[in-house]
């Protein structure tokens, strides 16, 4: 889950795309959740857009618990029991 994804240009965007592409090339199932509008396709990677409020070209979702809950739930629909999504959702539910 990232708000830094191509076509945005920068170091983090390149790292995210490169890691996702490399994992897919090694046979892993890769789902990338991003708040980047109109993200580029990455071969072998399922890219999912999380629609959220934007401040300029930066996502404002870090302060939006409802958007985060929705993203974690979508991740759990794709991969039930995903440990990172399970922990993230549990932490949000405590609040």
SETIDREN-708479 format. One record per residue: residue in three letters; x, y, z of N, C-alpha, C in turn. Coordinates in pm, whole numbers, plus 50000, padded with zeros to 5 digits. Example, Ala and Ser with C-alpha at 12.3 -4.5 7.8 and 13.67 -1.06 7.14 Angstrom:
2
ALA513194943150780512304955050780513204967050780;SER512854977550708513674989450714512905000350787;
***
This chain:
95
UNK500864988550000500005000050000500915012250000;UNK500705020949899501575032649886500845043949816;UNK501235056149848500705067249769501765072349672;UNK502825064649654503915068249563504055057449458;UNK503445059849343503405049749237503525056649102;UNK504215050549005504255056548872502835058248818;UNK502555069048748503455077248671504145088548747;UNK503835089948877504605099848954506065096248941;UNK506925106048937508365103748920509105106649049;UNK509995097849085510815099649204511435086549246;UNK512275087249347512975075349394512065064849453;UNK511115069149537510215059549600509355052649495;UNK508855060249399508015054549294508765043749217;UNK510005046449184510825036549114511095024249197;UNK511335026149326511565014749416510325006049429;UNK509165012449445507915005049459507634996849332;UNK507745003249216507484996249090508504985149067;UNK509754987749096510794977649076510604965549166;UNK510274968049293510044957049387508834948849345;UNK507744955549310506544948349268506814939949143;UNK507504945749046507834938648922508734926648951;UNK509734928349038510664917449070509944905949143;UNK509064909349236508314898849307507424891149211;UNK506764898449120505904891749021506724882748930;UNK507894887348890508764879448801509224866548869;UNK509264866549002509674854549076508494845549109;UNK507334848849054506174840149071505234843749184;UNK505504854749254504614858849363503374865549306;UNK502274864249377501064871749345501214885349412;UNK501174895949334501434909349387500224918249364;UNK499754924249472498684934149467499264947049523;UNK499174957649446499674970749487498494980049503;UNK498284984949624497224994649652497865008449654;UNK497285017749579497865031149571496795041849566;UNK497145053549615496275065249604496655073749483;UNK497685069749410498095077149292497005076149186;UNK496465087549140495445087049036496025081648905;UNK495265073548835495665068048705497065061748709;UNK497305052048797498645046148805498995038348678;UNK500275037548651500755029748537500595014848565;UNK500375007448459500344992848471501764987948498;UNK501884977848582503164971548610502994956848573;UNK503804951748480503634937848434503594927748549;UNK502544919448550502414909048650501864913548784;UNK501514926348795501064931948923499624936848908;UNK498784933249006497414938549011497464951749088;UNK497204962649018497234975949080495804980149113;UNK495584983849240494274987949288494355002449333;UNK493415010649287493395024649324492515026649447;UNK493055033749545492295037649664491935052249643;UNK490665054949620490255068749596490145075849730;UNK490795087449738490815095149861490985109749828;UNK490815118049927491025132449909492495134949882;UNK492755144549796494125148049761494395162449804;UNK495615164849849496085178349878497165180849775;UNK496825188149669497735189249556497805175549491;UNK499015170149478499145156649421499525146449527;UNK499315149649654499635140649765498345136349834;UNK498235123649860497025118249924496915123150067;UNK495715126150107495445130550243494925119050329;UNK495055106550280494455095150348495085091950482;UNK496265096950511496905093450638496105098150757;UNK495245108150738494415113050847492975108250833;UNK492705100150734491355095550706491215080750743;UNK490725078150863490615064350911489635056150827;UNK488585062450777487605055050696488235049850568;UNK489085057950504489765053550382490735042250414;UNK491465043350523492415032850562491665019750592;UNK490555020650665489765008550693489305001950563;UNK488815010050471488345004850343489474997750268;UNK490665003650266491804997650197492204984450262;UNK492264984050394492614971450463491574960650435;UNK490294964450435489244954650408489344949250266;UNK489644958050169489824953550031490994943850021;UNK492074947050094493244938050093492874924450151;UNK492064924250255491664911650316490704903750228;UNK489924910550145489074903450050489924896049947;UNK491024902149906491904896249806492744885049868;UNK493254887649988494074877650056493624876450201;UNK492614868050227492144866350364493284862350458;UNK493324868650572494344865350670495664872550651;UNK495754881750553496994889150531497394895750663;UNK498594892450717498964897250850499054912450861;UNK499594919150760499744933750768498374940550766;UNK497494935950679496144941750672495354938650798;UNK495514926550851494814922750974495244931651090;UNK496554933751105497064942451213496614956751194;UNK496714961751070496324975551043494864978051075;UNK494014968751033492584970251059492294969251209;UNK492954959951277492754958351422493164971151495;UNK494274977251454494714989751518493705000951496;UNK493125001751377492125012051350490845009551428;UNK490474996851443489224993551514489314996851662;UNK490514997551717490705000851859490395015451886;UNK490465023651782490295038251799488855042251800;
***
